[in-house]
């Protein structure tokens, strides 16, 4: 830990928050010191986001006190938080798609970049380029529109925005809150991100709060771990000596099961490379991710979970969006030996194909709507409407309440806005929306992104249940341990084509490095 004349950068005293009489955070007290990376963990709904929202000026605490640099402060908004030296990288990317990277990085601070309302373009470019360079991103990215970039690059830019603002405001010892900052990054991007986090702690005596559901990541980068449960700080431990099972137990109150991925429910898929083709289930042929790319062909048997592995840009995510009807393609898809013709997401759904997209915030949830709407919207046209077009309201409410319970969504009720739920609970709503249709082909892109270790178990159970009902499942993920644990078979995607087909039976799972070797 770096020595610093002030032993405490920020002190919280009995912080609490209530919404409508419901306590979501109760009497949280903690101290953050310079040069330290602190892990903040807990199940979805434990209060992590609420605590970060208070510290970044989204809303005030209901009670308690906050001291920054020894001074009692209020934090009315995010700009005030920045001026106090407090910064946040959000879980969901918050960038203006229609503007360039350079414009986004210091958006809102233009008055600091010029005089009399005229922005010093050269100065802004310098701050932008410096921030990008620290994260291993090229200078040429500065002038590109955000809308043209991948979700992984956008998430990296959220950190670049914080770095540029710290630079502009000349904050000597910043406090940085990282909320699930690596969920959309590939292995290379994650390694670069974590390197910069360590550098900030070591060279700038930054105090960093790192929120992540990836327990291995927490153990690797932090020196101390804070555990929230039901809005209360229930444990504070030095990271040294802790294991993933220890953290799981502290978070959910039980030891993580040896059957975490429920390999005991894994179907015995008989197919191997070179064997007879599958005669039922889903068969894909003639799929090209880009013009000139190799053809992608594969089959997924009923009850099989097929994992797609690959680096950022390999093409694995595009395969999912093409098969779901999001992206137009001339591929051929057969379900149970019958060719399926569809030209949109809606017609794909009507054909028995459902898709959970990688980007939950922009392509999944309807944030202004309640849980009932978000749960039934995928089936209104064929399950919850009368021939006259009138909504079958009672059935919609009954189904929505049942789905909340079946999928373990933590919510007050179906009337609650989905925007009030944690990211993980929003993800479970999306999974419930699609799996309750009992589809024939399920495509899941990053289904546990931003989901805590306890809730992951319920999602894994749901995936196994869908396969158990005879659905063909395609699982796309950057989490190799998850892919290997859940899949019957893995396809490795590289340079927009399939380069390896790896069996992953329950008793002979490959090692991660065996899969990674095909990715480079």
HELIX and SHEET records of a PDB file:
HELIX    1   1 UNK A   48  UNK A   55  1                                   8    
HELIX    2   2 UNK A   78  UNK A   83  1                                   6    
HELIX    3   3 UNK A  101  UNK A  105  1                                   5    
HELIX    4   4 UNK A  110  UNK A  113  5                                   4    
HELIX    5   5 UNK A  121  UNK A  134  1                                  14    
HELIX    6   6 UNK A  139  UNK A  143  5                                   5    
HELIX    7   7 UNK A  146  UNK A  148  5                                   3    
HELIX    8   8 UNK A  151  UNK A  169  1                                  19    
HELIX    9   9 UNK A  187  UNK A  203  1                                  17    
HELIX   10  10 UNK A  215  UNK A  221  1                                   7    
HELIX   11  11 UNK A  244  UNK A  252  1                                   9    
HELIX   12  12 UNK A  263  UNK A  265  5                                   3    
HELIX   13  13 UNK A  316  UNK A  323  1                                   8    
HELIX   14  14 UNK A  345  UNK A  350  1                                   6    
HELIX   15  15 UNK A  360  UNK A  363  1                                   4    
HELIX   16  16 UNK A  371  UNK A  376  1                                   6    
HELIX   17  17 UNK A  377  UNK A  379  5                                   3    
HELIX   18  18 UNK A  393  UNK A  406  1                                  14    
HELIX   19  19 UNK A  418  UNK A  420  5                                   3    
HELIX   20  20 UNK A  423  UNK A  435  1                                  13    
HELIX   21  21 UNK A  453  UNK A  468  1                                  16    
HELIX   22  22 UNK A  480  UNK A  486  1                                   7    
HELIX   23  23 UNK A  512  UNK A  519  1                                   8    
SHEET    1   A 4 UNK A  22  UNK A  32  0                                        
SHEET    2   A 4 UNK A  10  UNK A  19 -1                                        
SHEET    3   A 4 UNK A  63  UNK A  68 -1                                        
SHEET    4   A 4 UNK A  71  UNK A  73 -1                                        
SHEET    1   B 6 UNK A  86  UNK A  89  0                                        
SHEET    2   B 6 UNK A 175  UNK A 179  1                                        
SHEET    3   B 6 UNK A 207  UNK A 211  1                                        
SHEET    4   B 6 UNK A  37  UNK A  41  1                                        
SHEET    5   B 6 UNK A 224  UNK A 229  1                                        
SHEET    6   B 6 UNK A 232  UNK A 238 -1                                        
SHEET    1   C 2 UNK A 114  UNK A 115  0                                        
SHEET    2   C 2 UNK A 118  UNK A 119 -1                                        
SHEET    1   D 4 UNK A 296  UNK A 300  0                                        
SHEET    2   D 4 UNK A 282  UNK A 287 -1                                        
SHEET    3   D 4 UNK A 332  UNK A 335 -1                                        
SHEET    4   D 4 UNK A 338  UNK A 339 -1                                        
SHEET    1   E 6 UNK A 353  UNK A 356  0                                        
SHEET    2   E 6 UNK A 441  UNK A 445  1                                        
SHEET    3   E 6 UNK A 472  UNK A 476  1                                        
SHEET    4   E 6 UNK A 305  UNK A 309  1                                        
SHEET    5   E 6 UNK A 489  UNK A 494  1                                        
SHEET    6   E 6 UNK A 497  UNK A 503 -1                                        
END                                                                             
